């Protein structure tokens, strides 16, 4: 397709566009801002803003917006037109550097976790020039950070940018020790794989639970699910292929590196994977991807489901976060090198990640804790809730050899000596992948497989960046100024392996024996969101983020409050929806069916025995009575939440222990009723109808 290169990033104010539209000196300054984080003056910002406005108008834009990512999991926009009044009632099109650099949306209704009182409305958006502006639906979108009047971060982007800077600072310190004097910056590279479901829009609109909660709260198992494994990587249905083609072209115009598309394991489930890009841009692109997916699905008379578990009994959806580190000279720090020093450098960065995941495992788990993800983690389709790292058999042997001070011998690799130790050159893809591992090394990157499909990947990447930066900082403190660098390096690597090998596990994470083994190793098993979020209040984690200026203690507690509140609200909405469906739709339907059965049995009994009707009627009556009692139990549990006045932590635990339990029991009975109720009476589309609704 020769038109694709011309189409790609056609709606992005990219470096090529800057070079064409900006004066030469302004372009040079802009490049330094992009690549080195140099500040620009208001005069320069005025020039950039005017060029950006002219370019946007050329492409049909009439408005601009500071596009930001509050702590809602989605993006936010406030649109202003370019018009400015002049004499005689006319207008001109204007856009100033001040408007480009800073905006002032009302911050009162965004989550703040107590950082702001509800009557305090002022908030600021600040232009992030490291992520390109783009045009979406006739509006110039300017990626921005979002903070309060008093300076606290109210968004996902600000801490992410802080963590990227912290990681770069500490990684550069390490690289200088290996003689890399030309390295001035290290960036993270990220590629989030996005899983999702597509179903008929008509069937979506017939399900209250999907509309209100994004997942089905009732649904009996269909005759066919994913047992035959025939959907995985199967040929695309025409309607799905059309959707994917439309999505690709839309994303390409926005500069999103949409690369791979395929059917996933469950019926109606699919995946999109992008090419890696810098961590900040990758997060922005993923938010754009989720937004465009929803809108384009609607155009194709489909509904897109991003919930982690929209259908019970088939695979849920994750967002595998592929993460690495790259220098400004183009070196991937997690890719084995060609020389002894390059391999030693690789081993040190590898050990930094191992140590970071082990020491801050609870925080890694907390970074992916949501009510939706609780249905997925550990469900034989996703990693367990226990953090561990997969490094592959060969690399594991290398680490064990270092720990035991013995040579590593493998005739298929080149042996290299660093100090007093023999190390190999590690080929890429030297081992199989482990899909059950939460944090898997895959040759030149780590794949964090725990994030849920609907969440922003900003938080998981902020945690990875900060934890690794912290370990690198301690490594640099220890190695800087030593007399015998090679011996000190060897000892540090060996010590790190010895102290943190408990986090390394290459086996089957789905096996219950691993959960037992993990407990023996002292690894945390935080099964639910309320348990996992408690990590945010651990002093070592508060100190971690404060030390690297990613979160203040106040900001950490605020985010803890926000995440707990989100959990409670999510469960409450689900419970209310479930009770409404049960009381007003399902109970009347099964009662009506029972009445018809009784009438048929009565009419038939005058002529012949009606054993079948009587047996079914008896079962219907038993289940209907139980269902009604369970509705009342759930409603009582919901009302009981209003009496919890011991804080959000206690409230979240109440929802987990009481409300979720009541919902689980009600669902079991509801699904059993669906299995014996005539299709014409059941008020909602079935699982089979929904999962196979796209032709």
C-alpha positions in Angstrom: 0.0 0.0 0.0 2.0 2.9 -1.3 -0.3 5.5 0.3 0.4 4.3 3.9 3.8 6.2 4.3 2.0 9.4 3.1 -0.9 8.7 5.4 1.1 7.9 8.5 1.2 10.8 11.0 -0.5 13.1 8.5 -2.5 14.5 11.5 0.5 14.9 13.7 2.6 18.0 14.3 5.7 15.9 13.9 9.4 16.8 13.6 9.1 16.7 9.9 6.2 19.2 10.0 8.1 21.3 12.5 11.1 21.4 10.2 8.8 22.6 7.4 6.7 25.0 9.3 9.0 26.6 11.8 11.9 29.1 11.2 15.2 27.3 11.3 16.4 28.7 14.7 13.0 27.9 16.3 13.1 24.4 14.9 16.6 23.9 16.5 15.3 25.1 19.9 12.2 22.8 19.5 14.5 19.8 18.8 16.5 20.5 22.0 13.2 20.7 23.9 12.0 17.4 22.4 15.2 15.4 22.9 17.0 17.1 25.7 14.2 18.6 27.8 15.5 22.1 27.3 13.0 24.9 28.3 11.8 27.4 25.7 11.0 31.0 26.1 7.5 32.5 25.6 8.7 34.2 22.5 9.7 30.8 21.0 6.4 29.3 22.2 4.5 32.1 20.3 6.2 31.2 17.1 5.5 27.5 17.6 1.9 28.1 18.5 1.3 30.2 15.4 2.8 27.6 13.1 0.9 24.9 14.9 -2.4 26.8 14.5 -1.8 27.5 10.8 -1.0 23.8 10.2 -4.1 22.7 12.1 -6.4 25.0 10.2 -4.9 23.7 6.9 -6.2 20.3 8.1 -9.7 21.5 8.9 -9.3 22.1 12.7 -11.4 24.9 14.2 -10.6 24.3 17.9 -7.7 23.3 20.2 -7.7 21.4 23.5 -5.2 20.6 26.2 -5.6 16.8 26.0 -4.8 15.4 29.5 -5.1 12.2 31.5 -6.8 12.7 34.9 -7.0 9.9 37.4 -10.1 8.5 35.8 -8.3 6.0 33.5 -9.4 7.9 30.4 -8.5 11.3 28.8 -10.1 14.7 29.2 -10.6 17.6 26.9 -11.9 21.2 27.0 -12.2 22.6 23.5 -11.6 26.3 22.6 -12.0 27.7 19.2 -9.2 29.7 17.5 -11.5 32.6 16.9 -10.7 36.0 18.4 -13.1 39.0 17.9 -11.9 42.1 16.1 -13.6 45.4 15.2 -16.9 45.4 13.2 -18.0 42.1 14.7 -15.5 40.0 12.7 -13.1 37.4 14.0 -9.5 36.3 13.3 -7.9 33.0 14.0 -5.4 33.2 16.8 -3.4 30.9 19.1 -0.7 32.2 21.4 2.3 30.7 23.1 0.6 31.3 26.4 -2.4 29.3 25.3 -0.2 26.5 24.0 1.9 26.2 27.1 -0.7 26.4 29.8 -4.5 25.9 30.2 -6.8 26.2 33.1 -9.6 23.5 33.2 -11.9 23.3 36.2 -10.3 20.7 38.5 -13.1 20.4 41.1 -14.8 17.3 39.7 -11.7 15.2 38.9 -10.5 12.7 41.5 -8.0 14.2 43.8 -7.9 12.0 46.9 -8.3 14.9 49.2 -5.6 17.0 47.6 -8.3 19.5 46.7 -11.5 20.6 48.4 -14.6 20.3 46.1 -15.0 24.1 46.2 -11.4 24.6 45.0 -11.8 24.5 41.2 -8.5 25.8 39.8 -6.3 23.3 38.0 -3.6 23.8 35.3 -2.6 21.9 32.2 1.0 22.2 31.0 2.2 21.4 27.5 4.2 18.2 27.2 6.4 19.0 24.1 7.9 15.5 24.2 4.6 14.1 22.9 3.5 15.5 19.5 0.3 17.5 19.1 -2.2 15.9 16.8 -5.6 16.6 15.2 -8.6 14.5 16.2 -12.1 15.1 14.9 -11.4 18.7 13.9 -9.6 19.7 17.1 -5.9 20.3 17.7 -5.0 18.1 20.7 -2.0 19.2 22.7 -0.8 16.5 25.1 -0.4 18.1 28.6 0.3 17.3 32.2 -2.4 18.3 34.8 -1.8 19.6 38.3 -3.6 21.4 41.0 -3.3 25.1 42.0 -0.9 24.1 44.8 1.3 22.0 42.4 0.2 18.4 43.2 -0.1 16.0 40.3 -3.7 15.3 39.4 -3.0 13.1 36.4 -1.2 10.0 35.1 1.3 11.8 32.9 3.1 14.0 35.5 4.3 11.1 37.6 5.2 9.1 34.5 7.4 12.0 33.2 9.0 12.3 36.7 9.8 8.6 36.8 11.3 8.6 33.3 13.6 11.5 34.3 14.5 9.7 37.5 15.4 6.5 35.6 17.4 8.4 33.1 19.5 10.2 35.7 20.4 7.0 37.5 21.0 4.9 34.4 23.4 7.5 33.0 25.4 7.3 36.2 25.8 3.6 35.7 26.7 3.9 32.0 29.5 6.4 32.8 31.1 3.7 34.9 31.3 1.5 31.8 33.0 4.3 29.8 29.9 5.5 28.0 30.7 9.2 28.1 28.6 10.0 25.1 25.4 8.8 26.7 23.5 11.8 28.1 20.0 10.3 28.4 18.2 7.0 28.8 14.6 6.6 27.8 12.1 3.9 28.4 10.6 2.1 25.4 7.2 0.6 25.8 4.9 -1.5 23.6 1.5 -2.2 25.2 -0.4 -5.0 23.5 -4.2 -4.3 23.7 -6.8 -7.1 24.0 -10.5 -6.5 23.5 -13.9 -8.0 22.7 -16.2 -7.1 19.8 -19.9 -8.0 20.0 -23.1 -6.8 18.2 -24.1 -3.3 19.1 -27.7 -4.5 19.2 -27.0 -7.2 21.8 -24.8 -4.8 23.8 -27.7 -2.4 24.1 -30.0 -5.2 25.3 -27.8 -5.9 28.3 -28.0 -3.5 31.3 -24.9 -5.0 32.8 -22.7 -4.3 29.8 -24.0 -0.7 29.5 -23.5 0.1 33.2 -20.5 -2.0 34.1 -18.8 -3.2 31.0 -19.1 -6.8 32.0 -21.9 -9.4 32.1 -23.2 -10.0 35.7 -25.3 -13.0 34.6 -24.7 -15.5 31.9 -24.9 -19.2 31.6 -22.0 -21.1 29.9 -22.8 -21.5 26.1 -22.6 -24.9 24.4 -19.4 -23.8 22.7 -16.7 -21.4 24.1 -13.0 -21.6 23.4 -12.6 -25.3 24.0 -11.7 -26.1 20.4 -9.1 -23.3 20.3 -10.3 -22.6 16.8 -10.6 -18.8 17.3 -7.0 -18.2 18.3 -5.1 -16.7 15.3 -8.0 -17.9 13.1 -9.0 -16.1 9.9 -10.7 -12.8 10.6 -14.4 -12.5 10.0 -15.2 -10.0 7.3 -16.9 -7.5 9.6 -14.0 -7.7 12.1 -11.5 -7.3 9.3 -13.3 -4.2 8.1 -13.2 -2.8 11.6 -9.5 -3.5 12.0 -8.7 -1.9 8.6 -10.6 1.2 9.6 -8.9 1.3 13.0 -5.5 0.9 11.5 -5.9 3.8 9.1 -7.3 6.0 11.8 -4.4 5.2 14.1 -1.8 5.6 11.4 -3.0 9.1 10.6 -2.6 9.9 14.3 1.0 8.5 14.3 0.1 5.4 16.4 2.4 2.5 15.4 -0.4 -0.1 15.0 1.4 -3.2 13.8 -0.1 -6.5 14.6 -3.8 -7.6 14.7 -5.2 -11.1 15.3 -7.9 -13.1 16.9 -7.3 -14.0 20.5 -8.2 -17.2 22.5 -11.8 -16.5 23.3 -14.6 -16.1 20.7 -15.1 -12.4 19.8 -11.7 -11.6 21.4 -9.0 -9.8 19.5 -5.6 -8.1 20.0 -3.8 -5.1 18.6 0.0 -4.7 19.2 2.0 -1.6 18.4 5.7 -1.1 17.5 7.7 0.1 20.5 8.1 3.8 21.1 9.2 6.0 24.0 7.3 5.3 27.2 5.5 8.7 27.4 4.3 8.6 23.8 3.4 4.9 24.1 1.0 5.7 27.0 -0.5 8.6 25.0 -0.9 6.3 22.0 -2.6 3.6 24.0 -5.1 6.0 25.3 -5.8 7.1 21.8 -6.1 3.5 20.7 -8.7 2.7 23.3 -10.7 5.8 22.4 -10.6 5.2 18.7 -11.5 1.5 19.1 -14.7 2.4 20.8 -15.7 5.0 18.3 -14.9 3.0 15.2 -16.6 -0.1 16.6 -19.8 2.0 16.9 -19.5 3.0 13.3 -19.4 -0.7 12.3 -22.5 -1.4 14.5 -20.4 -3.2 17.1 -19.7 -2.6 20.7 -16.1 -2.7 22.0 -15.6 -4.3 25.4 -12.4 -3.4 27.3 -13.3 -4.8 30.6 -10.8 -7.4 31.9 -13.5 -10.1 32.2 -16.6 -9.3 30.2 -17.7 -12.9 30.0 -17.2 -15.6 32.7 -15.9 -18.9 31.5 -13.7 -17.6 28.7 -10.5 -15.8 28.7 -10.4 -12.2 29.9 -8.4 -9.4 28.4 -5.0 -8.0 29.5 -2.6 -5.4 28.3 0.9 -6.8 28.1 3.3 -4.0 28.8 6.6 -4.6 27.0 9.3 -2.5 28.7 13.0 -1.7 28.1 15.6 1.0 28.4 17.4 2.7 25.5 20.2 5.2 25.4 20.3 8.4 23.3 23.0 6.6 21.3 20.5 3.8 20.3 21.7 1.0 22.7 19.0 -1.2 24.2 20.3 -1.8 27.8 18.4 -5.1 28.1 20.0 -6.6 25.0 23.2 -8.7 25.4 26.2 -7.1 23.7 29.2 -8.2 21.7 32.0 -7.5 24.2 32.7 -8.6 27.8 31.9 -5.1 29.1 28.7 -4.9 27.2 27.6 -8.2 28.6 28.6 -7.2 32.1 26.6 -4.0 31.6 23.6 -6.0 30.5 23.9 -8.3 33.5 24.0 -5.3 35.9 20.9 -3.8 34.4 19.2 -7.2 34.4 20.0 -7.6 38.1 18.7 -4.1 38.8 15.3 -5.1 37.4 15.4 -8.4 39.4 16.2 -6.6 42.6 13.6 -3.9 41.9 10.8 -6.4 41.3 11.7 -8.4 44.4 12.0 -5.4 46.7 8.9 -3.6 45.5 6.8 -6.6 44.5 3.8 -5.4 46.4 3.9 -2.1 44.6 4.1 -3.8 41.2 1.0 -5.7 42.2 -0.8 -2.6 43.4 0.0 -0.8 40.1 -2.4 -3.2 38.3 -5.0 -3.6 41.0 -8.6 -2.9 39.8 -11.9 -4.4 40.4 -12.0 -5.7 36.9 -8.5 -7.2 37.0 -9.4 -9.2 40.2 -11.5 -11.4 37.9 -8.6 -12.1 35.6 -5.4 -12.5 37.7 -4.7 -16.1 38.6 -7.7 -17.4 36.6 -5.6 -19.8 34.4 -5.5 -17.2 31.6 -3.3 -14.5 33.1 -0.5 -14.4 35.6 -1.2 -15.2 39.2 -1.4 -12.4 41.7 2.1 -13.4 43.0 4.9 -11.4 41.4 7.8 -13.5 39.8 10.3 -13.1 37.0 10.9 -15.5 34.1 14.4 -15.3 32.7 14.6 -18.5 30.7 16.6 -21.6 31.2 19.9 -20.5 29.8 20.0 -17.2 31.5 19.0 -18.8 34.8 22.0 -21.2 34.4 24.2 -18.2 33.9 22.9 -16.4 37.0 23.3 -19.6 39.0 26.9 -20.0 37.8 27.7 -16.5 38.9 26.2 -17.1 42.3 28.2 -20.3 42.7 31.5 -18.8 41.4 31.9 -21.4 38.7 32.4 -21.1 35.0 29.4 -21.3 32.8 30.1 -23.7 29.9 28.0 -24.0 26.8 29.5 -25.0 23.6 26.9 -23.1 21.7 27.9 -19.7 23.1 31.1 -17.7 23.2 32.7 -17.6 26.6 33.9 -14.3 27.8 35.8 -13.3 30.9 35.0 -10.4 33.1 37.3 -10.0 36.0 37.7 -13.5 37.4 34.6 -14.9 35.9 33.6 -16.5 32.7 30.4 -15.3 31.1 28.7 -16.1 27.8 27.3 -14.0 25.0 23.6 -14.4 25.2 21.7 -14.9 22.0 18.3 -13.3 21.6 15.3 -15.8 21.9 17.5 -18.4 23.6 14.5 -19.8 25.4 10.8 -20.4 25.1 8.3 -17.8 26.3 6.4 -18.3 29.6 2.9 -16.9 29.2 2.1 -17.6 32.9 4.8 -15.3 34.2 3.9 -11.9 35.5 7.2 -10.3 34.5 9.0 -12.2 31.7 12.3 -11.5 30.1 11.9 -12.0 26.4 15.4 -11.5 24.9 15.7 -7.7 24.9 12.9 -6.5 27.1 10.6 -7.4 30.0 6.9 -8.2 29.4 4.8 -7.1 32.4 1.7 -9.3 31.8 -0.4 -8.2 34.7 -1.9 -4.9 33.6 -5.6 -5.1 32.8 -7.0 -4.3 29.3 -9.0 -1.2 30.4 -6.4 0.6 32.5 -3.9 3.2 31.6 -0.4 1.8 31.4 1.0 5.0 32.9 0.8 3.7 36.5 2.6 0.4 35.9 5.3 2.1 33.9 5.7 4.8 36.6 6.3 2.0 39.2 8.7 0.1 37.0 10.7 3.2 36.2 10.9 4.4 39.8 11.8 1.0 41.3 14.5 0.4 38.8 15.9 4.0 39.2 16.1 3.4 42.9 18.1 0.2 42.5 20.4 1.8 39.9 21.0 4.7 42.3 22.2 2.3 45.0 24.3 0.4 42.5 26.0 3.6 41.3 26.6 4.7 44.9 28.4 1.4 45.6 30.5 1.3 42.3 31.5 4.9 41.9 35.0 5.5 43.1 36.0 1.8 43.8 39.6 0.9 43.1 38.9 -2.4 41.4 35.8 -1.9 39.3 35.6 -5.4 37.8 35.8 -7.2 41.1 33.3 -4.8 42.7 31.0 -5.3 39.7 31.3 -9.1 39.9 30.6 -9.1 43.7 27.6 -6.8 43.3 26.0 -9.0 40.6 26.7 -12.1 42.6 25.3 -10.6 45.8 22.1 -9.4 44.0 21.4 -12.8 42.5 21.9 -14.5 45.9 19.7 -12.1 47.7 16.9 -11.9 45.1 16.8 -15.3 43.4 13.5 -16.0 45.2 11.7 -13.8 42.7 13.0 -15.9 39.7 10.6 -18.7 38.6 10.6 -20.3 35.2 7.8 -22.8 35.8 4.1 -22.9 35.4 2.6 -20.0 37.3 -0.9 -21.5 36.9 0.0 -24.5 39.0 -1.3 -24.4 42.6 2.1 -25.8 43.7 3.7 -22.6 42.7 1.5 -20.6 45.0 2.6 -22.9 47.9 6.2 -22.5 46.9 5.9 -18.8 46.5 4.6 -18.5 50.1 7.6 -20.5 51.3 9.9 -18.1 49.5 8.2 -15.2 51.3 6.6 -13.7 48.2 3.4 -11.7 48.6 0.1 -13.1 47.3 -2.3 -10.1 47.2 -5.3 -11.7 45.6 -7.7 -8.8 45.6 -7.6 -5.0 45.0 -8.1 -3.9 48.6 -5.3 -6.2 49.7 -3.0 -5.1 46.9 -3.6 -1.4 47.3 -2.4 -1.5 50.9 1.1 -1.5 49.4 0.7 2.2 48.6 0.7 3.0 52.3 3.8 0.9 53.1 6.5 3.3 54.3 9.2 1.8 52.0 7.0 2.6 49.0 6.2 6.1 50.1 9.9 6.7 50.7 10.7 5.2 47.3 8.6 7.7 45.3 9.5 10.6 47.6 13.2 9.9 47.2 13.0 10.2 43.4 10.5 13.1 43.5 7.8 11.1 41.6 5.2 11.3 44.3 5.2 13.2 47.6 3.8 11.4 50.6 0.7 13.5 50.3 0.3 12.5 46.6 0.7 8.8 47.5 -2.0 8.8 50.1 -4.2 10.7 47.7 -3.8 8.1 45.0 -4.4 5.4 47.6 -7.7 7.0 48.5 -8.7 7.4 44.8 -8.0 3.8 43.9 -10.0 2.6 47.0 -12.8 4.8 46.1 -12.8 3.6 42.5 -13.0 0.0 43.7 -15.9 0.7 46.1 -17.8 2.7 43.4 -17.3 0.0 40.8 -18.5 -2.8 43.0 -21.4 -0.7 44.2 -22.5 0.1 40.6 -22.2 -3.6 39.7 -24.2 -4.7 42.7 -26.9 -2.2 42.1 -27.1 -3.2 38.5 -27.2 -6.9 39.4 -30.0 -6.4 41.9 -32.0 -4.4 39.4 -31.6 -7.0 36.7 -32.5 -9.8 39.1 -35.5 -8.1 40.7 -37.1 -6.3 37.7 -36.2 -8.6 34.8 -35.0 -12.1 35.6 -37.3 -12.8 38.6 -40.5 -11.8 36.6 -39.3 -13.8 33.6 -38.7 -17.0 35.5 -41.9 -16.6 37.5 -43.8 -16.2 34.2 -42.2 -19.3 32.8 -43.0 -21.2 36.0 -46.6 -20.1 35.7 -46.8 -21.4 32.1 -45.2 -24.7 33.2 -47.8 -25.0 35.9 -50.7 -24.2 33.5 -49.4 -26.7 31.0 -49.0 -29.4 33.6 -52.5 -28.8 35.0 -54.0 -29.0 31.5 -52.0 -32.0 30.5 -52.6 -34.0 33.7 -56.3 -34.4 32.8 -55.2 -36.7 30.0 -51.7 -38.1 30.6 -49.0 -38.0 33.3 -46.9 -34.9 33.2 -43.7 -36.0 35.0 -41.4 -33.8 33.0 -43.3 -30.6 33.6 -43.7 -31.4 37.3 -40.0 -32.2 37.7 -38.9 -29.0 35.9 -41.5 -26.9 37.8 -40.2 -28.2 41.1 -36.6 -27.3 40.1 -37.8 -23.9 38.9 -39.6 -23.2 42.1 -36.6 -24.2 44.3 -34.2 -22.0 42.3 -36.7 -19.1 42.1 -37.2 -19.1 45.9 -33.5 -19.2 46.4 -32.9 -16.5 43.8 -35.4 -14.2 45.5 -33.8 -14.7 48.9 -30.4 -14.0 47.4 -31.7 -10.8 45.9 -32.7 -9.6 49.3 -29.3 -10.7 50.7 -27.5 -8.6 48.1 -29.7 -5.6 48.7 -29.1 -5.9 52.4 -25.3 -6.1 51.7 -25.5 -3.0 49.5 -27.4 -1.0 52.2 -24.9 -2.2 54.8 -22.1 -0.4 53.0 -23.7 2.9 54.0 -23.1 2.1 57.7 -19.4 1.7 57.3 -17.9 4.8 58.7 -14.3 3.6 59.5 -12.8 5.0 56.3 -12.3 3.8 52.7 -10.0 0.9 53.6 -12.7 -0.7 55.8 -15.4 0.1 53.2 -13.4 -1.6 50.4 -12.9 -4.7 52.6 -16.6 -4.7 53.3 -17.4 -4.6 49.5 -14.9 -7.4 48.9 -16.1 -9.7 51.7 -19.8 -9.0 51.8 -21.1 -7.5 48.6 -18.9 -9.5 46.1 -19.7 -12.7 48.0 -23.5 -11.9 47.8 -23.1 -11.2 44.0 -21.2 -14.4 43.4 -24.0 -16.5 45.1 -26.8 -14.6 43.2 -25.0 -15.2 39.9 -24.7 -18.9 40.5 -28.5 -19.2 41.0 -29.3 -16.8 38.1 -27.1 -18.8 35.7 -28.7 -22.0 36.8 -32.2 -20.5 36.1 -31.1 -19.4 32.7 -30.1 -23.0 31.9 -33.6 -24.3 32.5 -35.7 -21.3 31.3 -37.2 -21.3 27.8 -35.2 -18.9 25.6 -38.4 -16.9 24.7 -38.8 -16.0 28.4 -35.2 -15.1 29.3 -34.9 -11.3 29.2 -31.3 -10.9 27.9 -29.2 -12.2 25.0 -27.3 -15.3 25.9 -23.6 -15.8 26.0 -23.7 -17.9 22.9 -25.6 -15.2 21.0 -23.2 -12.5 22.1 -19.9 -14.3 21.6 -20.9 -15.4 18.1 -22.9 -12.3 17.1 -20.3 -10.9 14.6 -20.4 -12.6 11.2 
